[in-house]
Amino acid sequence: RREEKRREEEEKKIGERKKRKKKGEKRKKERGAMQVDLSGMSSSGDEEDQHSVNSEGDEDEVLSASVPHLARPQRLREFRPDTSDDDVEVEDESPRSSLAEVEEGGEEEGELLARDVFGCPLSSAECAMREGWPKELNTKTLSHSCVVGCDKLTAKYVGKGRHAHDVGAVRADHPCPTDVPVYYFEMKLVDVSPGKEFGVCSIGLTSTSFGKSRHPGWDKDTYAYHGDDGRKFGNGKKGVPYASRMSAGDIVGCGVNYEAREIFFTKNGEYLGPAFSVILNPFYPTFALHSPDEKIAVNFGQFPFHFDIEQFAAGLKQKEEGEIDAVVLPSRLTIDDLLLDYFLHSGYKRTFEAFQSHTDKLDSQEIKKEDVKGKRGAADSIALRSRMRQMICSGEAMAVLNELQASYPHYLHNADCAITLACQCFIEMVGKGNVMEAIQFSRAHLSSEKVVGGSPAAKKLVKDVLALLPYEDPSLSPLAHLLTHQQRQKTAQIVNDCILSVTSGEKYSKLEQVLRQLEVAQMEYRRVKKDNTGAVYKVEEELVRNCVDSGEEQGWMDSATPLTSTIATASDQRGAGREGVTKEKHQTATKEESMDTE
């Protein structure tokens, strides 16, 4: 019956619009004829009426011309209550009121905007929001008792607040991200209902099945902090006293601590403590209003937060690191052994010799045992691998390719090694401006027949390096990173690993195996214990961060690989039990290795 009534009303509206349009056209013709008759009697004092007559002819347009504030279209979502049956309000789905449209003419005069409440927004560099994070209110799942502003960061309650099912609830456009240790958002209660001291509003988290006409916390899989009584409601259970009530001007925040699996709230910059210990996934930031003319503004990170969430997250990180540092490692696992094996594996000959001369963990007899493995052994091939690394990092990739083809052709049986080294030769030619030489080289070494056995990553590298040709200045192209020293280091590492896989059969050093296993174990722990929530541990990011935080000389550390420089620093900082190794000698050895590499 409601659907039939709605259709009848829509047809009635369409008929009325057609009648008004015909009537307006008729009046336009009549007034046009009147203007012709009165053309001899010019009246300059009626310019505004003349403009109204010549506009569109529609009654609505004439009214808009005489009343300036009606000339702009409505920018808030409009709804029509249907009082039939059991007095339940339904949305008006007519074309004129079913969408929250914003015209390009600007905002409505006097309309509430988030920037007027929170101040200047953060720049793109300062804002930590990423793709897929909540950034605005979702007008597609909007309650019929709530309207959203044109910036989609403000909301107002337009219902009557008579019963528990006419709550104006609105949620964010995306669920909370789960790959961070802490996620946080805020709401400011701009205005409460006239005559009321406290706001009948709430802030919290809801699942996808949440109803739009209820407060979060009243139903299952929803959690919220309510402002009218200061209670916390969770999972449809009875409210529990939590904090003080909300009044106009209060800034209330909600956050998720994935490491502790807790939901917490803040008020006016103060941490209110954990509220719930059960976390659902996925869940949406949700806000609800239930008092006439109540207004809120929300902040998902576009503006500075009132609560210092960065300091809060740093405190959690520091606490976790303290717990990790408190763990005592077995005595048989020494950093010296891992470092020596890594330097030997990666071909850092001078660093290996310098480090070995200051430690008693590995003697010459143990090195000879390594020679037995494979065709040559890691220790026997370290001189060759160190020289190859230095040549590639100094821009002599072609000389390396020629030497391998002449003296060590079995090393180039690895397709990825041959393709990567050929790509580096091509890059060096393009960087020096030898375009024709590069084209001839690509025909001989980078044709489709040559790269057929390569991995997807190697084939992608071939496409990227060939795309350098159309640019007059490749250093200004989107592929300029291929001309950097870091790309040379990657190529040198691939060649080193290829040689080592043939000589000793080991693809990774013991240190890399430990770090890889650590990353896999953390991901498995995150999946089993935390339901795939919380920060994702990545070894490379942690090493680079620790390298910067260590306070060492960044100039020479940038030239070495992040793993080498960070492990060297970690060894000095944590190897207090190792006697006879000084920090100055270790840095000197690493600097020499860096100079040789460059």
Rosetta blueprint (number, residue, H / E / L):
1 R L
2 R H
3 E H
4 E H
5 K H
6 R H
7 R H
8 E H
9 E H
10 E H
11 E H
12 K H
13 K H
14 I H
15 G H
16 E H
17 R H
18 K H
19 K H
20 R H
21 K H
22 K H
23 K H
24 G H
25 E H
26 K H
27 R H
28 K H
29 K H
30 E H
31 R H
32 G H
33 A H
34 M H
35 Q H
36 V H
37 D H
38 L L
39 S L
40 G L
41 M L
42 S L
43 S L
44 S H
45 G H
46 D H
47 E H
48 E H
49 D H
50 Q H
51 H H
52 S H
53 V H
54 N L
55 S L
56 E L
57 G L
58 D L
59 E H
60 D H
61 E H
62 V H
63 L H
64 S H
65 A H
66 S H
67 V L
68 P H
69 H H
70 L H
71 A L
72 R L
73 P L
74 Q L
75 R L
76 L L
77 R L
78 E L
79 F L
80 R L
81 P L
82 D L
83 T L
84 S L
85 D L
86 D L
87 D L
88 V L
89 E L
90 V L
91 E L
92 D L
93 E L
94 S L
95 P L
96 R L
97 S L
98 S L
99 L L
100 A L
101 E L
102 V L
103 E L
104 E L
105 G L
106 G L
107 E L
108 E L
109 E L
110 G L
111 E L
112 L L
113 L L
114 A H
115 R H
116 D H
117 V H
118 F H
119 G L
120 C L
121 P L
122 L L
123 S L
124 S L
125 A L
126 E L
127 C L
128 A L
129 M L
130 R L
131 E L
132 G L
133 W L
134 P L
135 K L
136 E L
137 L E
138 N L
139 T L
140 K L
141 T L
142 L L
143 S L
144 H L
145 S L
146 C E
147 V E
148 V E
149 G L
150 C L
151 D L
152 K L
153 L L
154 T E
155 A E
156 K E
157 Y E
158 V L
159 G L
160 K L
161 G L
162 R L
163 H L
164 A L
165 H L
166 D L
167 V L
168 G E
169 A E
170 V E
171 R E
172 A E
173 D L
174 H L
175 P L
176 C L
177 P L
178 T L
179 D L
180 V L
181 P L
182 V E
183 Y E
184 Y E
185 F E
186 E E
187 M E
188 K E
189 L E
190 V E
191 D E
192 V L
193 S L
194 P L
195 G L
196 K L
197 E L
198 F L
199 G L
200 V L
201 C E
202 S E
203 I E
204 G E
205 L E
206 T E
207 S L
208 T L
209 S L
210 F L
211 G L
212 K L
213 S L
214 R L
215 H L
216 P L
217 G L
218 W L
219 D L
220 K L
221 D L
222 T E
223 Y E
224 A E
225 Y E
226 H E
227 G L
228 D L
229 D L
230 G L
231 R E
232 K E
233 F E
234 G E
235 N L
236 G L
237 K L
238 K L
239 G L
240 V E
241 P E
242 Y L
243 A L
244 S L
245 R L
246 M L
247 S L
248 A L
249 G L
250 D L
251 I E
252 V E
253 G E
254 C E
255 G E
256 V E
257 N E
258 Y L
259 E L
260 A L
261 R L
262 E E
263 I E
264 F E
265 F E
266 T E
267 K E
268 N L
269 G L
270 E E
271 Y E
272 L E
273 G E
274 P E
275 A E
276 F E
277 S L
278 V L
279 I L
280 L L
281 N L
282 P L
283 F L
284 Y E
285 P E
286 T E
287 F E
288 A E
289 L E
290 H L
291 S L
292 P L
293 D L
294 E L
295 K E
296 I E
297 A E
298 V E
299 N E
300 F L
301 G L
302 Q L
303 F L
304 P L
305 F L
306 H L
307 F L
308 D L
309 I H
310 E H
311 Q H
312 F H
313 A H
314 A H
315 G H
316 L H
317 K H
318 Q H
319 K H
320 E H
321 E H
322 G H
323 E H
324 I H
325 D H
326 A L
327 V L
328 V L
329 L L
330 P L
331 S L
332 R L
333 L L
334 T L
335 I H
336 D H
337 D H
338 L H
339 L H
340 L H
341 D H
342 Y H
343 F H
344 L H
345 H H
346 S H
347 G L
348 Y L
349 K H
350 R H
351 T H
352 F H
353 E H
354 A H
355 F H
356 Q H
357 S H
358 H L
359 T L
360 D L
361 K L
362 L L
363 D L
364 S H
365 Q H
366 E H
367 I H
368 K H
369 K H
370 E H
371 D H
372 V L
373 K L
374 G L
375 K L
376 R L
377 G L
378 A H
379 A H
380 D H
381 S H
382 I H
383 A H
384 L H
385 R H
386 S H
387 R H
388 M H
389 R H
390 Q H
391 M H
392 I H
393 C H
394 S L
395 G L
396 E L
397 A H
398 M H
399 A H
400 V H
401 L H
402 N H
403 E H
404 L H
405 Q H
406 A H
407 S H
408 Y L
409 P H
410 H H
411 Y H
412 L H
413 H H
414 N L
415 A H
416 D H
417 C H
418 A H
419 I H
420 T H
421 L H
422 A H
423 C H
424 Q H
425 C H
426 F H
427 I H
428 E H
429 M H
430 V H
431 G H
432 K L
433 G L
434 N L
435 V H
436 M H
437 E H
438 A H
439 I H
440 Q H
441 F H
442 S H
443 R H
444 A H
445 H H
446 L L
447 S L
448 S L
449 E L
450 K L
451 V L
452 V L
453 G L
454 G L
455 S L
456 P H
457 A H
458 A H
459 K H
460 K H
461 L H
462 V H
463 K H
464 D H
465 V H
466 L H
467 A L
468 L L
469 L L
470 P L
471 Y L
472 E L
473 D L
474 P H
475 S H
476 L H
477 S L
478 P L
479 L L
480 A H
481 H H
482 L H
483 L H
484 T L
485 H H
486 Q H
487 Q H
488 R H
489 Q H
490 K H
491 T H
492 A H
493 Q H
494 I H
495 V H
496 N H
497 D H
498 C H
499 I H
500 L H
501 S H
502 V H
503 T H
504 S L
505 G L
506 E L
507 K L
508 Y L
509 S L
510 K H
511 L H
512 E H
513 Q H
514 V H
515 L H
516 R H
517 Q H
518 L H
519 E H
520 V H
521 A H
522 Q H
523 M H
524 E H
525 Y H
526 R H
527 R H
528 V H
529 K H
530 K L
531 D L
532 N L
533 T L
534 G L
535 A L
536 V L
537 Y L
538 K L
539 V H
540 E H
541 E H
542 E H
543 L H
544 V H
545 R H
546 N H
547 C H
548 V H
549 D H
550 S L
551 G L
552 E L
553 E L
554 Q H
555 G H
556 W H
557 M H
558 D H
559 S H
560 A L
561 T L
562 P H
563 L H
564 T H
565 S H
566 T H
567 I H
568 A H
569 T H
570 A H
571 S H
572 D H
573 Q H
574 R H
575 G L
576 A L
577 G L
578 R L
579 E L
580 G L
581 V L
582 T L
583 K H
584 E H
585 K H
586 H H
587 Q H
588 T H
589 A H
590 T H
591 K H
592 E H
593 E H
594 S H
595 M H
596 D H
597 T H
598 E L
